[in-house]
Amino acid sequence: MKRNEVLRQIPKIDEVLKEHLFSNAFEKSGRDVVTSMARKVIDGVRAEILALSDDELENYDVMKLSISYIADEIKDRLEADEVNHLHGIINATGTILHTNLGRAPLCEDAVRNVEMVSRGYSNLEYDVKLGKRGSRHDILQELMVELTGAEDVMIVNNNASATMLVLSAMAEGHEVVVSRGELVEIGGAFRIPDIMEQSGATLHEVGTTNKTKPSDYEKAINEKTGALMKVHTSNYKIMGFTEEAELDDLVAIGKEHDIPVIFDMGNGLMVSLADYGLDEPNVPASLGTGIDVILFSGDKLLGGPQAGIIAGKRKFIEKMKKHPLARALRVDKMTFAAMEETLKKYRDTKVAMRDIPVLRMITTTHEVLLERAESLADKIRTSNSKLNVKIVDADDQIGGGSAPMVFLPGVAVAVTSDKTTTKGLERTLRKHEIPVIARIHEDELLFSVRTVLDRELDDIAAALREVE
């Protein structure tokens, strides 16, 4: 058959769209969307035919050119197009703050507040009492001051933005003294030195990779010095022959020379978790040393939405609120809604530990983990008796660039198959309607239950139902 003869058999778009099955598609997606998809499919068929060799053309199945066949293809493509690119998954990796999986899950009250605020209009920048324009900076000001002890606070869209704004407002055109051992890369090839330099401040590096003393900061101070800065190295640890200047040391030096001290804390921990093996600085204690400004993430150990929180002395925070970058880096109503409900939990430490998922996962007891693992194992066995299922010990992690040396003793359900490779099992679960992300260890697929919610146990079992 000649190529032109095959091409002439391709139906026209109007002919295909007369198929009755498109009436619902027109209603759901709109005629323009359906027509556009039909054009893509038919153009693809035409391109495929033009690319065929003469031998391939001889064996081409012309049934693929029928109206019903092409209509089915369009319908399938429309359905696939309806699937959101961002969707929920089940985290069975045992890594609590998994950056690739969206970091901190929100508490239930935060989710409800986001839904309520986003359904309609809100008082984002409107003072209801006075009946005039208000400021979004006021929304969390009182609550954050209460929780942190700072004079003032503001929120931007992430901690890298906070770094940029703080240094632009406090040290543009001046030097910022910082330890070489604290110039970290924060992930995705973004490096603290690059972010700091974009602010217009000049870095003045002191000390060495493993040792920086208070005297190193003192010696670096000159007429160009705008601030002293400490960066918490939350995503790595230097072990052995080390020394670093503590916040108390920098505060004393700053006061002597009338130079502000900035602490890029990163992790956002609001309570002490030392009893759970997590020896990390927390926000109130850090501010209690007398530093001028602290900045930290909202979606790490704080357990809220992605945000960068800046707290400290009012004279500096007010300057940041008026800075041109403040508008470019501001957060939206949904972030405020989630953050407010998250922060309210911290008024009572027991409530925070109970209701904020990140803190609850970190502090979950071995007994609870074992009970959850036994429940999951039973559900998997019931769902698919062909699989090999057992309960094992596992090392869980906090993740998210926080406490890299801290491993939490956890419990996992290990699954293998006599017919399917472990990699095959892992791939199958990722393709499930609700993707299940597990990890392979010693050729077993591990479901670490610390990061699995009780309501997700049935979903994991269902995902394994058809696996051999």
N, C-alpha and C positions, 0 to 999 in steps of 0.2 A: 504494500500500500504506500502511495506517495505521501510525503509529509503534508502537502497542502490539503490533500483529501482528509487526513486526520484532523488537521487544524480546523477545517470547515465543520467538523462534527461537534466542536466545542459549543455548548449552548450559550445564548445571550443571557445577560444578567436579568433582564425583564422576564424571560421565560422561566428561569430558575426561581425567581422570587414570587411567581404565581402559585408555587407549591403551598398547599394549605397549612403545612407545618410552620410557616413563617408568621402566621397571624399573631401567635403569642409572642414571638420574638420582636415583632414590630411594637407591640404594646409594652414589653418589658424594657427593651434596649433603645427603641426609637428606629424609625425607618432609615435615617442617615447612617447609623452605626451598622445596621444589617446590610445595607447596600454597599458600604465600604468593605465589609468583610467578604461579601460575595465577589467584589471586584478583586480583592487580594487572592482569593482562592482560584478564581478563573485565570487571573494573570499568572499564578503559579503553575497551573496546569499547562498553559501555553508555553511558558519558559521551559518546563520539563520536556515537552515534546520537541521543542527546538534544540534542546541539548542532546537528544538521543542520537546514537549512531544509526546507520542504515540497518544494521543487523538488529539492534534493539527496537527499532521502529517496526520491523516485520513482526516482532513478537509482542507488540504493545497491546494491552487489553483495552479495547475501545469501550467496554462496558463502564470504564472509569469516566467516560465522557457523557454518560446518561444524566438526565436532569435529576433523577432521584439520588444517584450516587454523589453528585456534586452538592446537592441540597443537604444531604446528610453530613458531608464534610464541612459545609458552612455552619450547620447547626452545632456540630462538635466544637468547632473553633470558637463560636460565640459562647458556648458553655464554659470552655477553658478560659476565655477572656474574662468571664465573670468572677473567677477565683482571685481573691485579693493577694497581692504580692506579700503584704505583711499580714501574718495570721498567727494564731496561737500554736504553741508546741508544748510537749511534755519534756521537762528537763530531768532526765534520770542519770545525769553525769556525776552527781555528787558535788559539783562546783556551784556554790550558792550565787555568787555574783559573776555569772558567765557573761562576759562582754558580748560575745557573738549571739547570745540568746536574750539580749535586752536588759542585762543586769538585774536590778532589784524588782521583784514583783510587788505591786502596790497592795496595801492593806484594803480590806473590803470597804471600809468607810471612805477611803480615798477614791476608790472606783465609783462608788455611789455619788459622791460629790462632783466628780468630773462629769458624770452623766447628767446630773441635775443642772449644773452650770452651763453645760454645752447645749442643752436642749433649747434654750431660748436666750434672751438677753440677760445681762448681768450688770452689776455696779462696778465693773472693772476700773473705770476712771470717773465715777460719779459719786458724789457725797450725797446720799439719800437724805440725811438729816438737814443739811444746809441747802439742798436743792441746787447745787452747782457742781462744776467740774471738780473732781478729786484727783488723787495720784495713786497709781498702782503700787508705788513704793510703800504706801501706808498699810496695805492689806495684811502683811505679816509682821509689820514692824514691832508692835507691842508684844506679840507672842514670842518672836525671836529674841527680843531683848530680855523677856522674862526667862527664857530657857538658857540663854548663853551668858547673860550678865554683861553683854556689850552695850555700848551707848546707842548704837544705831546699826541697821543692817540694810542690805539690798540684795536682790537676786537677779542673776543673768542666766544665759542659756546653758552654760556648762563651766567647768572649772578652768579650762583653758581660756575661755572668754574672761573669766574673773581675773586671771593672771594678767591678761592684756589690759583690762580696764584699770586695775589697781596700779600697775606700773606706769601707764599713760598718765593717770591722774596725779600720781605721787612723785614720779621720777623722770618724766620725759625731759630729755636734754641733760640728764644727770647720770651719775654712776650708781649702780646697784651692786653692793658687795655680796657675793654668794660663794659658797664652797664648791670647789671642783667636784667633790664627791656627791653633790646633790643636783648636778645638771643632768637630769634623767631623760630618757625617752619614755613617753607615756603611752605608746601604742599607736599602731597605724603609721609608723615612721614620723610621728609628730614629736618634736623634741623641745623640752623646756627652754633651752637657750634660743632656739629659733622664735618661739612665741614671745619670749621676753624682748628680744631685739626688735620685733615688729612693733612693740609698744613705744619705741622712740627712746627707750632707756639704754644705757651702755652697761654691759656686764663687766664687773671687775672681779675676776675669779681669784680666789685665795685658797691656800692650803694645797693638799694633794688628794688623790683619789681616796686614800684610806685614812688620812689624818688631817683634820682642820681644827686648830685651836682658837680660843677666843682672841689670843694675841694676834692671830692672822687678820682678823677683822679690824682690830684696833690699828694695826700698822697700815691698812689699806685706806683708812679714812683721809680724805683731803677736801679741798674747797669745792670739788665737783660732786662729792658724795651726796646722793639723794635719799638712800635708804639702805638698811641692812636687811637681808632676806635669808630665811631658812626654808628649805624645801624638804618636806618629809619624804624619804625614799620608800614609799609604800609598796613599790613593785619589785624591789630587790633588797638584798642584805649583803653588806661587806663583813666578812667574819675574820677574826684573828687580830692582827696588830692594827687596831683602829682607835680613832678618837674623833669626837665631834663637839662643836660648841653647842651648849644647851640654850634653851630660850632665856633662862634666867641670866646667863652670861651676856647674851646679846641685848637684853633689856637694860642691863646695867651700863653697857657700853653706849647704847643709844641715848640714855638719859644724860650721861656725862658729856656727850657731844651734841645733844639736841638733834638727833637723827632718828626718824621713825623706824620701827622694826616690823617687818612683814613675815607672816608664817603661812606658807602654802602647805596646808595640812593634807589636802587631797581626800582622805578617806571619809570624812564626815561623821566619825563616831561621836555620839552624844552622851554615851554612858560608859562606865568602866566594864570591860569584859575580861579583866585579869583572872577572875575565878574560872574562866573557860579557856585559859591558855593563850589569850589574845592580849599581848602586851603592846598596845597601840595608844598613841596620845588621843585624848578626847577634847572636844571643843571647849566646854566650860573650864576645864583644868588648864588648857593652853592659854585661854584669855586671862585666866587668873594670874599668870606670870607677869602681866603688865604689858604685853605686846600691843602694838597700835592697831594692827589689822590682821585678821585671819581669813583665809579663803578655803573652801572645801566643796566637795561634790554632794549633790542631793541624792544621787542614785546608787551610791555605794553603801557604806555601813549605816548611813542615815536611814536608808530603806525607802526613799521617796522617788519622785520622778527625776528625770535628767535636769540638772540645774547646777549653777555655780553660786554659792552663797558667800557673801562678803559681810563680815561683821567687825566691829571695832569702834575706834574713837569717832565721835560724831563729825568733827571737823574734816576728817578724811572721807568719810562715807558721803557727806553732803557734797563734797567736791566731785565725787564719782557720779552721783545722781545727776549733776548738772553737766557732766562731760558729754561731748557729742557722741562718743561710742555707746553711751548708755541706751540710747534709742535703738541702735543697730543690734544690741546684744540682749534686749529685754525679752522676757518670757510672756507667754500668752495666758489666757484665762484658765485653760485646762491645767497648766502647770501650777498656777496659784491654787486652784481647787484641790489638786492632789496633795500639794505640799502642806496646805493648812491642816487637812485632816491627819496627815502623817505626823506633823509637829505636835498637834494636840495630844497625841498619845504619850509624848515625852513628859507631860505634866506629872505623870505617875510612872515610875520605872517599871513596876510590875505590869502595868497595862501595856507599855511599850514592848516588853519582852513577850507578852502574850499575843498582841495583835499585829505587830509589824513582822511580816514573813521572814525577812532577813535575820532579825534577832531571834525569832522563834526557831529557825532552822539551825542557827549556830548553837543554841542552848538546848536543843532537843536531847533528852536523855537516851542512853543506850537501850533501856527497857522499852521506850516508845518506838525507837527505830526497829528493834527486834520484832515487836508486835506487828508493826506495819509490814515488815519484810515477810513475816509468816503469812499475813493476809494476802499479800501479793503472790507469793509462791502458790498458795492454795488456789487462788483465782486462775493463775496460769495453767496449773495442772488440770483444773476442771475444764478450761477452755480448749486445751490441746494436750492430750495425754501422750502424744508422741515425743514431746520435748523432754530433755533432761533438765531438771530444775533442782537447785539447791541454794541454801543460804550461806553466805560467806562474809568474812570481815572485809572491810574496805577502808581506804584512806580518802576522806572527803577534804575539800578545800574551800576556803572562803572566796578566793579569786577576785576578779575585778581590779587587779593591781593593789590588793590589800593583803597584808600579812603573808608574804610569799613563803615563809618558813613554817607556817602553822598548818599542821594537818590534823583534821578532826577524825577521831576513831569512829568509823561508821559501819553500817550493815548494808549488804547488797544481796539481790537475788541474781544468781548466775544461771544463765540459760545456754544450752548447746543443743544441736540437732545431729542426729546420725545421718541425715540425708542432705542437709543444707550447711554450707560453710558458715562460720561465725560472721564473716564479712557479708555473706549473703543475707543473714538474719538482720544485720545492722542496716543494710540497704533497704530491705523490705519495710522495716519500721519507719525509716525516713520518708518512705513513699506513702505511708498510711494517710487516711483522711485527716487524722490529727497526728502529725509526725511525732514519733517518739525518738528522742536523742539519747542514746545510751553509749557506753564506752566498752571497748574490747580490752581485756586484760588476760594474758596467758591463754589466748584462744577461747575465752569465754566471754559472752556478752553480759555485762554487769548493769543491773538496774539499781543504782544507789538511791535508797529510799529517803534519804535526808531531804532531797530536793523534789520529791514526788509528793503531791498533795493527796490526801485520802480519797478525794473524789476522782482522782485520775487512775486509781488502781484498776478499775473495770476497763478503762480505755486501753491500758497497756495489755491486759489479758485479751481484749477484743482484737488488738493489732496482731497478736500472735496466734489467733484462732486458725487461720488457714495455712500457716507455715508448716512445712513437713520437717 
